Amino acid sequence: MTASLERQLRTAVLLVAAFNLAYFFVEVSVALSIGSVALFADSVDFLEDTAINLLIFVALGWSLRRQALAGKAMALVILVPALAAAWQAFIKFGDPEPPDPAALIITAGGAVVVNLTCSFLLARFRHSNSSMARAAFLSARNDVLVNVAIIAMGVLTAWTVSGWPDLLLGLVIIVLNVSAAKEVWDTAGEEQLAAKVLSGKDIG
C-alpha cells in the first residue's frame, strides 16, 4: 500500500469509527427499549465496527507480519455480534415477544444511511490486499444487508404480530459474520505467508 493510499485509509477508518460509535448509542437504546434480538445484535455490531476501524488506524504503520496478526484478531472480533445474537436468541427462544415494528423500521433505516456512508468511504480499499482494510469493508457491507433485512423483518413482524422473524434474523446475522470472519482470516493467512517470504524464512 502506498503512503498516499495509507493516509487516505487512515482518514476513512477514523470517520467510519466515529459514525459507528455515534449510532451504536442510538441503536442499543432502541433495541433494549423494545426487546429486539436482531436490533441488539446490530447495535453490538456498530460497537465492533468502531473497534475494528480504530485498530486499523493504529496498526497501519505496523509491519506486514503484525498487520496479519491484527487481521486475524479482527476476524475473531467480527464473531462477537454473532455470539451476542445467539445469546439473545437463546434467552427469547421460549417466549419470543414481537418488538415494536415502527421502531425497528425507523432505526434500521437510519442504520442503512450510516452503513452506506461507511461502505462508500471504504469501498476503494477493499482490494488493497490488506486484511484490515478488507475487514472494515466487509463489516460495513454486511451491516447494510442486515439493516435492510431488519426493515423487512419489521414489516413482517407488523403483519404476523410474532417474535419469530426477529429470532430468525439473528441467525442470519450469525451466518453473515461467520462468513466475513473467514474471509478476513484467510487474507490474514496470506499476509503471514508473504511476510515469511519477505523475511526469507522457510514456508514449507
Backbone as a printed PyTorch tensor [residue, N CA C, xyz], in Angstrom:
tensor([[[  0.8490,  -1.1920,   0.0000],
         [  0.0000,   0.0000,   0.0000],
         [  0.8820,   1.2390,   0.0000]],

        [[  0.6180,   2.1800,  -0.9080],
         [  1.4180,   3.3990,  -0.9850],
         [  1.1500,   4.2970,   0.2180]],

        [[  2.0900,   5.2350,   0.4450],
         [  1.9340,   6.1480,   1.5800],
         [  0.6790,   7.0010,   1.4220]],

        [[  0.3940,   7.4260,   0.2000],
         [ -0.7860,   8.2510,  -0.0550],
         [ -2.0660,   7.4750,   0.2260]],

        [[ -2.1160,   6.2190,  -0.2530],
         [ -3.3000,   5.4030,  -0.0210],
         [ -3.4630,   5.0890,   1.4580]],

        [[ -2.3490,   4.9130,   2.1500],
         [ -2.3980,   4.6440,   3.5870],
         [ -2.9790,   5.8290,   4.3430]],

        [[ -2.5670,   7.0400,   3.9650],
         [ -3.1140,   8.2400,   4.6130],
         [ -4.6120,   8.3580,   4.3670]],

        [[ -5.0260,   8.0630,   3.1460],
         [ -6.4560,   8.1230,   2.8230],
         [ -7.2500,   7.0880,   3.6090]],

        [[ -6.6660,   5.9000,   3.7720],
         [ -7.3320,   4.8580,   4.5530],
         [ -7.4430,   5.2490,   6.0140]],

        [[ -6.3950,   5.8600,   6.5470],
         [ -6.4260,   6.3220,   7.9360],
         [ -7.5830,   7.2980,   8.1650]],

        [[ -7.7160,   8.2510,   7.2490],
         [ -8.7980,   9.2370,   7.3630],
         [-10.1600,   8.5630,   7.2780]],

        [[-10.2920,   7.6300,   6.3310],
         [-11.5690,   6.9520,   6.1300],
         [-11.9750,   6.1450,   7.3530]],

        [[-11.0440,   5.3600,   7.9070],
         [-11.4100,   4.4980,   9.0410],
         [-11.7030,   5.3130,  10.2910]],

        [[-11.0600,   6.4730,  10.4290],
         [-11.3490,   7.3170,  11.5920],
         [-12.7640,   7.8750,  11.5020]],

        [[-13.1670,   8.2850,  10.3110],
         [-14.5360,   8.7720,  10.1130],
         [-15.5430,   7.6540,  10.3410]],

        [[-15.2470,   6.4770,   9.8010],
         [-16.1470,   5.3360,   9.9480],
         [-16.2970,   4.9520,  11.4220]],

        [[-15.1950,   4.9810,  12.1690],
         [-15.2520,   4.6700,  13.5970],
         [-16.1590,   5.6480,  14.3360]],

        [[-16.0530,   6.9220,  13.9990],
         [-16.8790,   7.9460,  14.6480],
         [-18.3590,   7.7410,  14.3430]],

        [[-18.6780,   7.4600,  13.0750],
         [-20.0720,   7.2270,  12.6920],
         [-20.6500,   6.0220,  13.4290]],

        [[-19.8700,   4.9350,  13.4870],
         [-20.3420,   3.7120,  14.1320],
         [-20.5550,   3.8880,  15.6290]],

        [[-19.6350,   4.5830,  16.2830],
         [-19.7800,   4.7880,  17.7240],
         [-21.0180,   5.6230,  18.0380]],

        [[-21.2500,   6.6640,  17.2370],
         [-22.4140,   7.5200,  17.4640],
         [-23.7180,   6.7380,  17.3000]],

        [[-23.7900,   5.9250,  16.2390],
         [-25.0610,   5.2230,  16.0110],
         [-25.2330,   4.0100,  16.9190]],

        [[-24.1390,   3.5150,  17.4910],
         [-24.2610,   2.4300,  18.4720],
         [-25.1680,   2.8540,  19.6180]],

        [[-24.9510,   4.0550,  20.1320],
         [-25.7390,   4.5320,  21.2690],
         [-27.2150,   4.6960,  20.8930]],

        [[-27.4600,   5.0940,  19.6600],
         [-28.8430,   5.2260,  19.1970],
         [-29.5070,   3.8560,  19.1380]],

        [[-28.8350,   2.9190,  18.4650],
         [-29.4650,   1.6350,  18.2090],
         [-29.5960,   0.7750,  19.4610]],

        [[-28.5940,   0.7750,  20.3270],
         [-28.6720,  -0.0560,  21.5270],
         [-29.7870,   0.4460,  22.4430]],

        [[-30.0020,   1.7580,  22.4780],
         [-31.0720,   2.3050,  23.3110],
         [-32.4360,   1.8370,  22.8240]],

        [[-32.6450,   1.8890,  21.5020],
         [-33.9150,   1.4360,  20.9370],
         [-34.0780,  -0.0740,  21.1240]],

        [[-33.0130,  -0.8300,  20.8610],
         [-33.0750,  -2.2890,  20.9690],
         [-33.4810,  -2.7390,  22.3670]],

        [[-32.8790,  -2.1300,  23.3670],
         [-33.1890,  -2.5060,  24.7450],
         [-34.6070,  -2.0780,  25.1350]],

        [[-35.0640,  -0.9580,  24.5830],
         [-36.3930,  -0.4650,  24.9550],
         [-37.5180,  -1.3000,  24.3410]],

        [[-37.2600,  -1.8940,  23.1530],
         [-38.3260,  -2.6740,  22.5030],
         [-38.0770,  -4.1790,  22.5570]],

        [[-36.9190,  -4.5910,  23.0890],
         [-36.6310,  -6.0170,  23.2350],
         [-36.3910,  -6.7530,  21.9350]],

        [[-35.6430,  -6.1420,  21.0130],
         [-35.3700,  -6.7650,  19.7180],
         [-34.0260,  -7.4680,  19.7160]],

        [[-34.0190,  -8.7670,  19.4090],
         [-32.7900,  -9.5450,  19.3190],
         [-31.9380,  -9.0660,  18.1480]],

        [[-32.5600,  -8.9180,  16.9860],
         [-31.8220,  -8.5340,  15.7820],
         [-31.2290,  -7.1330,  15.9140]],

        [[-32.0050,  -6.2120,  16.4500],
         [-31.5250,  -4.8410,  16.5870],
         [-30.4140,  -4.7580,  17.6350]],

        [[-30.5380,  -5.5480,  18.6960],
         [-29.4730,  -5.5830,  19.6980],
         [-28.1830,  -6.1120,  19.0910]],

        [[-28.2750,  -7.2030,  18.3260],
         [-27.0910,  -7.7630,  17.6700],
         [-26.4710,  -6.7420,  16.7200]],

        [[-27.3130,  -5.9990,  16.0300],
         [-26.8010,  -4.9990,  15.1000],
         [-26.1390,  -3.8400,  15.8380]],

        [[-26.6570,  -3.5010,  17.0050],
         [-26.0370,  -2.4220,  17.7850],
         [-24.6630,  -2.8450,  18.2910]],

        [[-24.5360,  -4.1060,  18.6870],
         [-23.2350,  -4.6270,  19.0930],
         [-22.2710,  -4.5740,  17.9070]],

        [[-22.8130,  -4.8190,  16.7180],
         [-22.0060,  -4.7740,  15.5070],
         [-21.4540,  -3.3680,  15.2570]],

        [[-22.2340,  -2.3420,  15.5800],
         [-21.7430,  -0.9730,  15.4430],
         [-20.5440,  -0.7340,  16.3700]],

        [[-20.6230,  -1.2920,  17.5700],
         [-19.5150,  -1.1430,  18.5200],
         [-18.2920,  -1.9120,  18.0330]],

        [[-18.5260,  -3.1000,  17.4930],
         [-17.4380,  -3.9140,  16.9380],
         [-16.7660,  -3.1960,  15.7660]],

        [[-17.5770,  -2.5610,  14.9120],
         [-17.0200,  -1.8220,  13.7780],
         [-16.1660,  -0.6450,  14.2490]],

        [[-16.5970,  -0.0220,  15.3370],
         [-15.7990,   1.0630,  15.9050],
         [-14.4220,   0.5570,  16.3060]],

        [[-14.3880,  -0.5890,  17.0000],
         [-13.1200,  -1.1580,  17.4440],
         [-12.2350,  -1.5530,  16.2660]],

        [[-12.8280,  -2.1640,  15.2490],
         [-12.0560,  -2.5960,  14.0800],
         [-11.4060,  -1.4020,  13.3860]],

        [[-12.1790,  -0.3600,  13.1570],
         [-11.6470,   0.7860,  12.4250],
         [-10.6130,   1.5640,  13.2400]],

        [[-10.7820,   1.6230,  14.5550],
         [ -9.7670,   2.2550,  15.3870],
         [ -8.4800,   1.4340,  15.3880]],

        [[ -8.6120,   0.1100,  15.3880],
         [ -7.4400,  -0.7650,  15.3390],
         [ -6.6940,  -0.5970,  14.0160]],

        [[ -7.4510,  -0.4700,  12.9270],
         [ -6.8250,  -0.2420,  11.6190],
         [ -6.0460,   1.0710,  11.6440]],

        [[ -6.6380,   2.1030,  12.2080],
         [ -5.9880,   3.4070,  12.2770],
         [ -4.6420,   3.3080,  12.9930]],

        [[ -4.6010,   2.5290,  14.0530],
         [ -3.3630,   2.3870,  14.8290],
         [ -2.3660,   1.4600,  14.1390]],

        [[ -2.8670,   0.3760,  13.5250],
         [ -1.9860,  -0.6930,  13.0360],
         [ -1.4140,  -0.4550,  11.6430]],

        [[ -1.8590,   0.5750,  10.9390],
         [ -1.4010,   0.7810,   9.5640],
         [  0.1120,   0.9830,   9.4640]],

        [[  0.7380,   1.4990,  10.5030],
         [  2.1840,   1.7050,  10.4610],
         [  2.9810,   0.4690,  10.8360]],

        [[  2.3080,  -0.6240,  11.1520],
         [  2.9870,  -1.8380,  11.5820],
         [  3.5730,  -2.6010,  10.3970]],

        [[  4.4220,  -3.5730,  10.7090],
         [  4.9940,  -4.4360,   9.6830],
         [  3.9090,  -5.3450,   9.1080]],

        [[  4.2060,  -5.9780,   7.9570],
         [  3.2490,  -6.8840,   7.3170],
         [  2.8760,  -8.0300,   8.2440]],

        [[  3.8430,  -8.5300,   8.9760],
         [  3.5790,  -9.6480,   9.8970],
         [  2.6200,  -9.2370,  11.0080]],

        [[  2.8520,  -8.0580,  11.5860],
         [  1.9850,  -7.5960,  12.6730],
         [  0.6050,  -7.2240,  12.1480]],

        [[  0.5370,  -6.7010,  10.9180],
         [ -0.7660,  -6.4230,  10.3270],
         [ -1.5550,  -7.7050,  10.1080]],

        [[ -0.8590,  -8.7760,   9.7110],
         [ -1.5240, -10.0650,   9.5100],
         [ -2.0880, -10.5920,  10.8280]],

        [[ -1.3050, -10.4360,  11.8990],
         [ -1.7860, -10.8630,  13.2180],
         [ -2.9970, -10.0380,  13.6450]],

        [[ -2.9500,  -8.7250,  13.3510],
         [ -4.0880,  -7.8660,  13.6760],
         [ -5.3080,  -8.2760,  12.8620]],

        [[ -5.0830,  -8.6630,  11.6010],
         [ -6.1850,  -9.1240,  10.7560],
         [ -6.8540, -10.3640,  11.3370]],

        [[ -6.0400, -11.2860,  11.8470],
         [ -6.6160, -12.4900,  12.4550],
         [ -7.3700, -12.1450,  13.7380]],

        [[ -6.8460, -11.1810,  14.4730],
         [ -7.5540, -10.7510,  15.6840],
         [ -8.9080, -10.1550,  15.3290]],

        [[ -8.9410,  -9.3760,  14.2500],
         [-10.2010,  -8.7560,  13.8350],
         [-11.1890,  -9.7890,  13.3080]],

        [[-10.6650, -10.8620,  12.7160],
         [-11.5560, -11.9310,  12.2650],
         [-12.3020, -12.5230,  13.4550]],

        [[-11.6110, -12.6290,  14.5800],
         [-12.2620, -13.1340,  15.7930],
         [-13.2350, -12.0970,  16.3630]],

        [[-12.8550, -10.8120,  16.2740],
         [-13.7230,  -9.7410,  16.7830],
         [-15.0490,  -9.7100,  16.0190]],

        [[-14.9870, -10.0010,  14.7040],
         [-16.1940,  -9.9810,  13.8900],
         [-17.2260, -10.9870,  14.3960]],

        [[-16.7630, -12.0240,  15.1020],
         [-17.6840, -13.0480,  15.5990],
         [-18.4710, -12.5880,  16.8230]],

        [[-18.0430, -11.4800,  17.4510],
         [-18.6980, -11.0180,  18.6800],
         [-20.1960, -10.7560,  18.4940]],

        [[-20.6110, -10.0030,  17.4430],
         [-22.0510,  -9.7910,  17.2610],
         [-22.8250, -11.0860,  17.0580]],

        [[-22.1800, -12.0570,  16.3970],
         [-22.8480, -13.3370,  16.1890],
         [-23.1130, -14.0250,  17.5220]],

        [[-22.1440, -13.9880,  18.4230],
         [-22.3280, -14.5930,  19.7460],
         [-23.3880, -13.8470,  20.5470]],

        [[-23.4000, -12.5160,  20.4270],
         [-24.4070, -11.7180,  21.1270],
         [-25.8030, -12.0430,  20.6160]],

        [[-25.9320, -12.1800,  19.2940],
         [-27.2300, -12.5160,  18.7100],
         [-27.6810, -13.9000,  19.1500]],

        [[-26.7470, -14.8410,  19.1730],
         [-27.0840, -16.2100,  19.5790],
         [-27.5590, -16.2430,  21.0360]],

        [[-26.8930, -15.4860,  21.8980],
         [-27.2810, -15.4570,  23.3060],
         [-28.6670, -14.8540,  23.4980]],

        [[-28.9310, -13.7430,  22.8320],
         [-30.2350, -13.1070,  22.9370],
         [-31.3330, -13.9970,  22.3700]],

        [[-31.0240, -14.6820,  21.2590],
         [-31.9990, -15.5960,  20.6720],
         [-32.3070, -16.7390,  21.6280]],

        [[-31.2790, -17.2340,  22.2970],
         [-31.4570, -18.3210,  23.2660],
         [-32.3620, -17.8870,  24.4080]],

        [[-32.1390, -16.6570,  24.8860],
         [-32.9350, -16.1430,  26.0000],
         [-34.4140, -16.0310,  25.6230]],

        [[-34.6780, -15.5700,  24.3930],
         [-36.0600, -15.3030,  23.9740],
         [-36.7220, -16.4850,  23.2680]],

        [[-35.9840, -17.5750,  23.0800],
         [-36.4930, -18.6690,  22.2630],
         [-37.7840, -19.2680,  22.8160]],

        [[-37.8960, -19.3510,  24.1240],
         [-39.0870, -19.9710,  24.7070],
         [-40.3360, -19.1150,  24.5870]],

        [[-40.1600, -17.7970,  24.5530],
         [-41.3170, -16.9000,  24.5090],
         [-40.9560, -15.6460,  23.7060]],

        [[-40.9020, -15.7520,  22.3770],
         [-40.4740, -14.6220,  21.5360],
         [-41.5470, -13.5470,  21.3860]],

        [[-41.4490, -12.5010,  22.1990],
         [-42.3880, -11.3950,  22.0940],
         [-42.0170, -10.5230,  20.8840]],

        [[-42.9890, -10.0830,  20.0970],
         [-42.6680,  -9.2460,  18.9340],
         [-42.2290,  -7.8430,  19.3480]],

        [[-41.1070,  -7.3570,  18.7910],
         [-40.6880,  -5.9740,  19.0620],
         [-41.5600,  -4.9900,  18.2900]],

        [[-41.4800,  -3.7260,  18.6550],
         [-42.2770,  -2.6890,  18.0010],
         [-41.8130,  -2.5060,  16.5480]],

        [[-42.6700,  -2.8270,  15.5550],
         [-42.2640,  -2.7580,  14.1480],
         [-41.8450,  -1.3630,  13.6960]],

        [[-42.5800,  -0.3330,  14.1210],
         [-42.2680,   1.0270,  13.6890],
         [-40.8780,   1.4460,  14.1610]],

        [[-40.5600,   1.1460,  15.4180],
         [-39.2310,   1.4860,  15.9460],
         [-38.1350,   0.7310,  15.2040]],

        [[-38.4140,  -0.5270,  14.8810],
         [-37.4540,  -1.3320,  14.1160],
         [-37.1550,  -0.6980,  12.7620]],

        [[-38.2010,  -0.3620,  12.0440],
         [-38.0470,   0.1510,  10.6840],
         [-37.3360,   1.5040,  10.6750]],

        [[-37.7290,   2.3980,  11.5650],
         [-37.1170,   3.7280,  11.6090],
         [-35.6380,   3.6360,  12.0010]],

        [[-35.3450,   2.8440,  13.0280],
         [-33.9620,   2.7200,  13.4940],
         [-33.0850,   2.0280,  12.4520]],

        [[-33.6000,   0.9830,  11.8290],
         [-32.8400,   0.2910,  10.7910],
         [-32.6290,   1.1840,   9.5740]],

        [[-33.6140,   2.0420,   9.2860],
         [-33.4560,   2.9820,   8.1820],
         [-32.3000,   3.9340,   8.4200]],

        [[-32.1930,   4.4270,   9.6390],
         [-31.0530,   5.2750,   9.9820],
         [-29.7410,   4.5280,   9.8830]],

        [[-29.7570,   3.2620,  10.2860],
         [-28.5470,   2.4450,  10.2120],
         [-28.1170,   2.2190,   8.7670]],

        [[-29.0810,   2.0830,   7.8720],
         [-28.7550,   1.9280,   6.4470],
         [-27.9780,   3.1400,   5.9480]],

        [[-28.4510,   4.3220,   6.3190],
         [-27.7820,   5.5550,   5.8900],
         [-26.3390,   5.5900,   6.4120]],

        [[-26.1640,   5.2590,   7.6820],
         [-24.8300,   5.2730,   8.2820],
         [-23.9160,   4.2640,   7.6010]],

        [[-24.4060,   3.0390,   7.4250],
         [-23.5560,   1.9880,   6.8730],
         [-23.2940,   2.1450,   5.3790]],

        [[-24.2420,   2.7110,   4.6440],
         [-23.9740,   3.0050,   3.2370],
         [-22.8670,   4.0550,   3.1170]],

        [[-22.9130,   5.0410,   3.9990],
         [-21.8610,   6.0570,   4.0130],
         [-20.5030,   5.4360,   4.3190]],

        [[-20.4730,   4.5380,   5.3110],
         [-19.2250,   3.8650,   5.6810],
         [-18.7290,   2.9630,   4.5520]],

        [[-19.6490,   2.2480,   3.9050],
         [-19.2670,   1.3800,   2.7840],
         [-18.6660,   2.1900,   1.6500]],

        [[-19.2590,   3.3410,   1.3690],
         [-18.7540,   4.2090,   0.3160],
         [-17.3450,   4.6960,   0.6460]],

        [[-17.1160,   5.0630,   1.9050],
         [-15.8040,   5.5460,   2.3150],
         [-14.7290,   4.4650,   2.2150]],

        [[-15.1350,   3.1940,   2.4300],
         [-14.1670,   2.0940,   2.4870],
         [-14.0580,   1.2860,   1.2000]],

        [[-14.9820,   1.4930,   0.2640],
         [-15.0570,   0.6350,  -0.9290],
         [-13.7700,   0.6270,  -1.7360]],

        [[-13.1160,   1.7520,  -1.8640],
         [-11.9230,   1.8330,  -2.7040],
         [-10.7350,   1.0660,  -2.1250]],

        [[-10.8220,   0.6920,  -0.8370],
         [ -9.7140,  -0.0060,  -0.1880],
         [ -9.9270,  -1.5170,  -0.0920]],

        [[-11.0500,  -2.0230,  -0.6030],
         [-11.3900,  -3.4250,  -0.3820],
         [-10.4840,  -4.3870,  -1.1490]],

        [[ -9.7930,  -3.9200,  -2.1890],
         [ -8.8910,  -4.7670,  -2.9630],
         [ -7.4270,  -4.3860,  -2.7390]],

        [[ -7.1380,  -3.8100,  -1.5910],
         [ -5.7810,  -3.3290,  -1.3250],
         [ -4.8580,  -4.4140,  -0.7700]],

        [[ -5.3310,  -5.6720,  -0.7320],
         [ -4.5470,  -6.7910,  -0.2130],
         [ -4.1730,  -6.6120,   1.2540]],

        [[ -5.0070,  -5.9120,   1.9680],
         [ -4.8190,  -5.7440,   3.4080],
         [ -6.0000,  -6.3750,   4.1190]],

        [[ -5.7130,  -7.3170,   5.0230],
         [ -6.8070,  -7.9750,   5.7460],
         [ -7.5700,  -6.9660,   6.6010]],

        [[ -6.8680,  -5.9500,   7.0760],
         [ -7.5320,  -4.9480,   7.9060],
         [ -8.5140,  -4.1190,   7.0890]],

        [[ -8.0780,  -3.6670,   5.9110],
         [ -8.9760,  -2.8900,   5.0580],
         [-10.1590,  -3.7350,   4.6170]],

        [[ -9.8890,  -5.0040,   4.3020],
         [-10.9730,  -5.8870,   3.8920],
         [-11.9380,  -6.1300,   5.0440]],

        [[-11.4170,  -6.2490,   6.2550],
         [-12.2720,  -6.4400,   7.4300],
         [-13.2440,  -5.2880,   7.5860]],

        [[-12.7260,  -4.0650,   7.4310],
         [-13.5700,  -2.8820,   7.5860],
         [-14.6480,  -2.8350,   6.5140]],

        [[-14.2710,  -3.1000,   5.2660],
         [-15.2570,  -3.0350,   4.1830],
         [-16.3010,  -4.1350,   4.3080]],

        [[-15.8610,  -5.3670,   4.5800],
         [-16.8070,  -6.4800,   4.6950],
         [-17.8050,  -6.2410,   5.8320]],

        [[-17.3070,  -5.6970,   6.9260],
         [-18.1900,  -5.4340,   8.0590],
         [-19.2410,  -4.3870,   7.6970]],

        [[-18.8060,  -3.3000,   7.0240],
         [-19.7560,  -2.2580,   6.6190],
         [-20.7470,  -2.7880,   5.5940]],

        [[-20.2580,  -3.5870,   4.6410],
         [-21.1400,  -4.1580,   3.6110],
         [-22.1900,  -5.0670,   4.2300]],

        [[-21.7550,  -5.9400,   5.1330],
         [-22.6880,  -6.8480,   5.7790],
         [-23.7120,  -6.1020,   6.6220]],

        [[-23.2750,  -4.9960,   7.2110],
         [-24.1940,  -4.2000,   8.0340],
         [-25.3500,  -3.6550,   7.1950]],

        [[-25.0620,  -3.2130,   5.9610],
         [-26.1210,  -2.7040,   5.0910],
         [-27.1390,  -3.8070,   4.8120]],

        [[-26.6490,  -5.0060,   4.5190],
         [-27.5390,  -6.1340,   4.2480],
         [-28.4070,  -6.4530,   5.4610]],

        [[-27.7930,  -6.4330,   6.6260],
         [-28.5290,  -6.7160,   7.8560],
         [-29.5770,  -5.6470,   8.1210]],

        [[-29.2170,  -4.3910,   7.9120],
         [-30.1640,  -3.2990,   8.1420],
         [-31.3820,  -3.4050,   7.2380]],

        [[-31.1630,  -3.7290,   5.9620],
         [-32.2780,  -3.9250,   5.0320],
         [-33.1470,  -5.0870,   5.4940]],

        [[-32.4890,  -6.1430,   5.9830],
         [-33.2290,  -7.2990,   6.4850],
         [-34.0590,  -6.9320,   7.7150]],

        [[-33.5340,  -6.0610,   8.5620],
         [-34.2790,  -5.6250,   9.7480],
         [-35.5240,  -4.8480,   9.3390]],

        [[-35.3930,  -4.0120,   8.3140],
         [-36.5610,  -3.2730,   7.8200],
         [-37.6280,  -4.2420,   7.3230]],

        [[-37.2050,  -5.2310,   6.5320],
         [-38.1450,  -6.2360,   6.0310],
         [-38.7540,  -7.0210,   7.1840]],

        [[-37.9310,  -7.3230,   8.1740],
         [-38.4280,  -8.0520,   9.3360],
         [-39.4330,  -7.2290,  10.1230]],

        [[-39.2240,  -5.9100,  10.1720],
         [-40.1810,  -5.0430,  10.8580],
         [-41.5420,  -5.0860,  10.1890]],

        [[-41.5390,  -5.0940,   8.8580],
         [-42.8030,  -5.1990,   8.1110],
         [-43.4610,  -6.5490,   8.3790]],

        [[-42.6490,  -7.6180,   8.3690],
         [-43.1780,  -8.9570,   8.6160],
         [-43.7160,  -9.0930,  10.0400]],

        [[-43.0300,  -8.4620,  10.9750],
         [-43.4800,  -8.5060,  12.3730],
         [-44.8300,  -7.8100,  12.5310]],

        [[-44.9910,  -6.6790,  11.8470],
         [-46.2670,  -5.9590,  11.9040],
         [-47.3900,  -6.8050,  11.3150]],

        [[-47.0690,  -7.5830,  10.2970],
         [-48.0810,  -8.4060,   9.6270],
         [-48.4360,  -9.6520,  10.4380]],

        [[-47.4270, -10.3020,  11.0190],
         [-47.6520, -11.5690,  11.7360],
         [-47.8790, -11.3930,  13.2290]],

        [[-47.4790, -10.2360,  13.7710],
         [-47.5140,  -9.9950,  15.2170],
         [-46.8150, -11.1540,  15.9440]],

        [[-45.6260, -11.4850,  15.4600],
         [-44.8580, -12.6020,  16.0060],
         [-43.4160, -12.1720,  16.2660]],

        [[-42.8050, -12.8020,  17.2630],
         [-41.4090, -12.5240,  17.5660],
         [-40.4410, -13.4200,  16.8280]],

        [[-40.9690, -14.3970,  16.0870],
         [-40.0910, -15.3440,  15.3920],
         [-39.2550, -14.7160,  14.2800]],

        [[-39.7740, -13.7770,  13.4970],
         [-38.9110, -13.1410,  12.4840],
         [-37.6790, -12.4870,  13.0940]],

        [[-37.8430, -11.9080,  14.2710],
         [-36.7230, -11.2690,  14.9630],
         [-35.6490, -12.3010,  15.3160]],

        [[-36.0720, -13.4750,  15.7990],
         [-35.1260, -14.5270,  16.1490],
         [-34.4330, -15.0940,  14.9130]],

        [[-35.1930, -15.2890,  13.8440],
         [-34.6150, -15.8430,  12.6230],
         [-33.5760, -14.8970,  12.0240]],

        [[-33.8240, -13.6070,  12.1240],
         [-32.8500, -12.6520,  11.6090],
         [-31.5540, -12.7050,  12.4130]],

        [[-31.6620, -13.0100,  13.6860],
         [-30.4590, -13.1950,  14.4980],
         [-29.5650, -14.2910,  13.9080]],

        [[-30.1910, -15.3630,  13.3940],
         [-29.4220, -16.4340,  12.7630],
         [-28.7490, -15.9590,  11.4790]],

        [[-29.4410, -15.0910,  10.7360],
         [-28.8490, -14.5350,   9.5180],
         [-27.6080, -13.7120,   9.8580]],

        [[-27.6830, -12.9310,  10.9280],
         [-26.5410, -12.1250,  11.3550],
         [-25.3610, -13.0230,  11.6940]],

        [[-25.6350, -14.1490,  12.3420],
         [-24.5710, -15.0950,  12.6750],
         [-23.8690, -15.5870,  11.4100]],

        [[-24.6540, -15.9920,  10.4120],
         [-24.0900, -16.5210,   9.1680],
         [-23.2380, -15.4640,   8.4610]],

        [[-23.7340, -14.2340,   8.3690],
         [-23.0050, -13.1630,   7.6920],
         [-21.6730, -12.8710,   8.3820]],

        [[-21.6880, -12.8310,   9.6940],
         [-20.4660, -12.5200,  10.4200],
         [-19.4470, -13.6460,  10.3650]],

        [[-19.9180, -14.8840,  10.4010],
         [-19.0030, -16.0170,  10.2850],
         [-18.3400, -16.0210,   8.9080]],

        [[-19.1190, -15.7320,   7.8680],
         [-18.5770, -15.6820,   6.5080],
         [-17.5280, -14.5800,   6.3690]],

        [[-17.8140, -13.3990,   6.9060],
         [-16.8620, -12.2940,   6.8400],
         [-15.6000, -12.6180,   7.6280]],

        [[-15.7700, -13.2290,   8.7900],
         [-14.6120, -13.5890,   9.6120],
         [-13.7020, -14.5740,   8.8830]],

        [[-14.2870, -15.5170,   8.1690],
         [-13.4860, -16.4900,   7.4240],
         [-12.6710, -15.8190,   6.3220]],

        [[-13.3040, -14.8750,   5.5980],
         [-12.5960, -14.1780,   4.5260],
         [-11.4220, -13.3720,   5.0780]],

        [[-11.6410, -12.6970,   6.1870],
         [-10.5830, -11.8890,   6.7830],
         [ -9.4650, -12.7860,   7.3020]],

        [[ -9.8200, -13.9050,   7.9230],
         [ -8.8290, -14.8540,   8.4480],
         [ -7.9640, -15.4030,   7.3130]],

        [[ -8.6090, -15.7510,   6.2000],
         [ -7.8710, -16.2900,   5.0550],
         [ -6.9080, -15.2580,   4.4810]],

        [[ -7.3560, -14.0030,   4.3670],
         [ -6.4920, -12.9480,   3.8460],
         [ -5.3200, -12.6920,   4.7820]],

        [[ -5.5760, -12.7230,   6.0860],
         [ -4.5000, -12.5310,   7.0650],
         [ -3.4800, -13.6650,   6.9590]],

        [[ -3.9640, -14.8770,   6.6810],
         [ -3.0580, -16.0030,   6.4960],
         [ -2.1540, -15.7970,   5.2910]],

        [[ -2.7020, -15.2360,   4.2250],
         [ -1.9050, -14.9340,   3.0350],
         [ -0.8480, -13.8730,   3.3570]],

        [[ -1.2080, -12.9090,   4.1970],
         [ -0.2520, -11.8770,   4.5760],
         [  0.8740, -12.4570,   5.4260]],

        [[  0.5350, -13.4040,   6.2920],
         [  1.5670, -14.0520,   7.0910],
         [  2.5520, -14.7960,   6.1970]],

        [[  2.0250, -15.4760,   5.1830],
         [  2.8740, -16.1970,   4.2420],
         [  3.7780, -15.2280,   3.4850]],

        [[  3.2220, -14.0950,   3.0650],
         [  4.0030, -13.0930,   2.3450],
         [  5.0950, -12.5250,   3.2510]],

        [[  4.7800, -12.3380,   4.5430],
         [  5.7860, -11.8250,   5.4780],
         [  6.9280, -12.7990,   5.6390]],

        [[  6.6160, -14.0970,   5.6450],
         [  7.6830, -15.1050,   5.7540],
         [  8.5590, -15.1120,   4.5130]],

        [[  7.9270, -14.9520,   3.3530],
         [  8.6960, -14.9190,   2.1070],
         [  9.6450, -13.7230,   2.0990]],

        [[  9.1460, -12.5670,   2.5210],
         [  9.9520, -11.3580,   2.5230],
         [ 11.1150, -11.4650,   3.5100]],

        [[ 10.8990, -12.2030,   4.5990],
         [ 11.9430, -12.3320,   5.5920],
         [ 12.9190, -13.4640,   5.2680]],

        [[ 12.5840, -14.2300,   4.2200],
         [ 13.4650, -15.3090,   3.7980],
         [ 13.3110, -16.5830,   4.5940]],

        [[ 12.2220, -16.7000,   5.3670],
         [ 12.0040, -17.8960,   6.1710],
         [ 11.4590, -19.0220,   5.3230]],

        [[ 11.6670, -20.2370,   5.7820],
         [ 11.1550, -21.4180,   5.1020],
         [  9.6430, -21.4740,   5.2700]],

        [[  8.8820, -21.5720,   4.1720],
         [  7.4290, -21.6020,   4.2510],
         [  6.8910, -22.9970,   4.0310]],

        [[  7.7680, -23.9620,   3.9900],
         [  7.3390, -25.3430,   3.7810],
         [  6.7400, -25.9690,   5.0100]]])
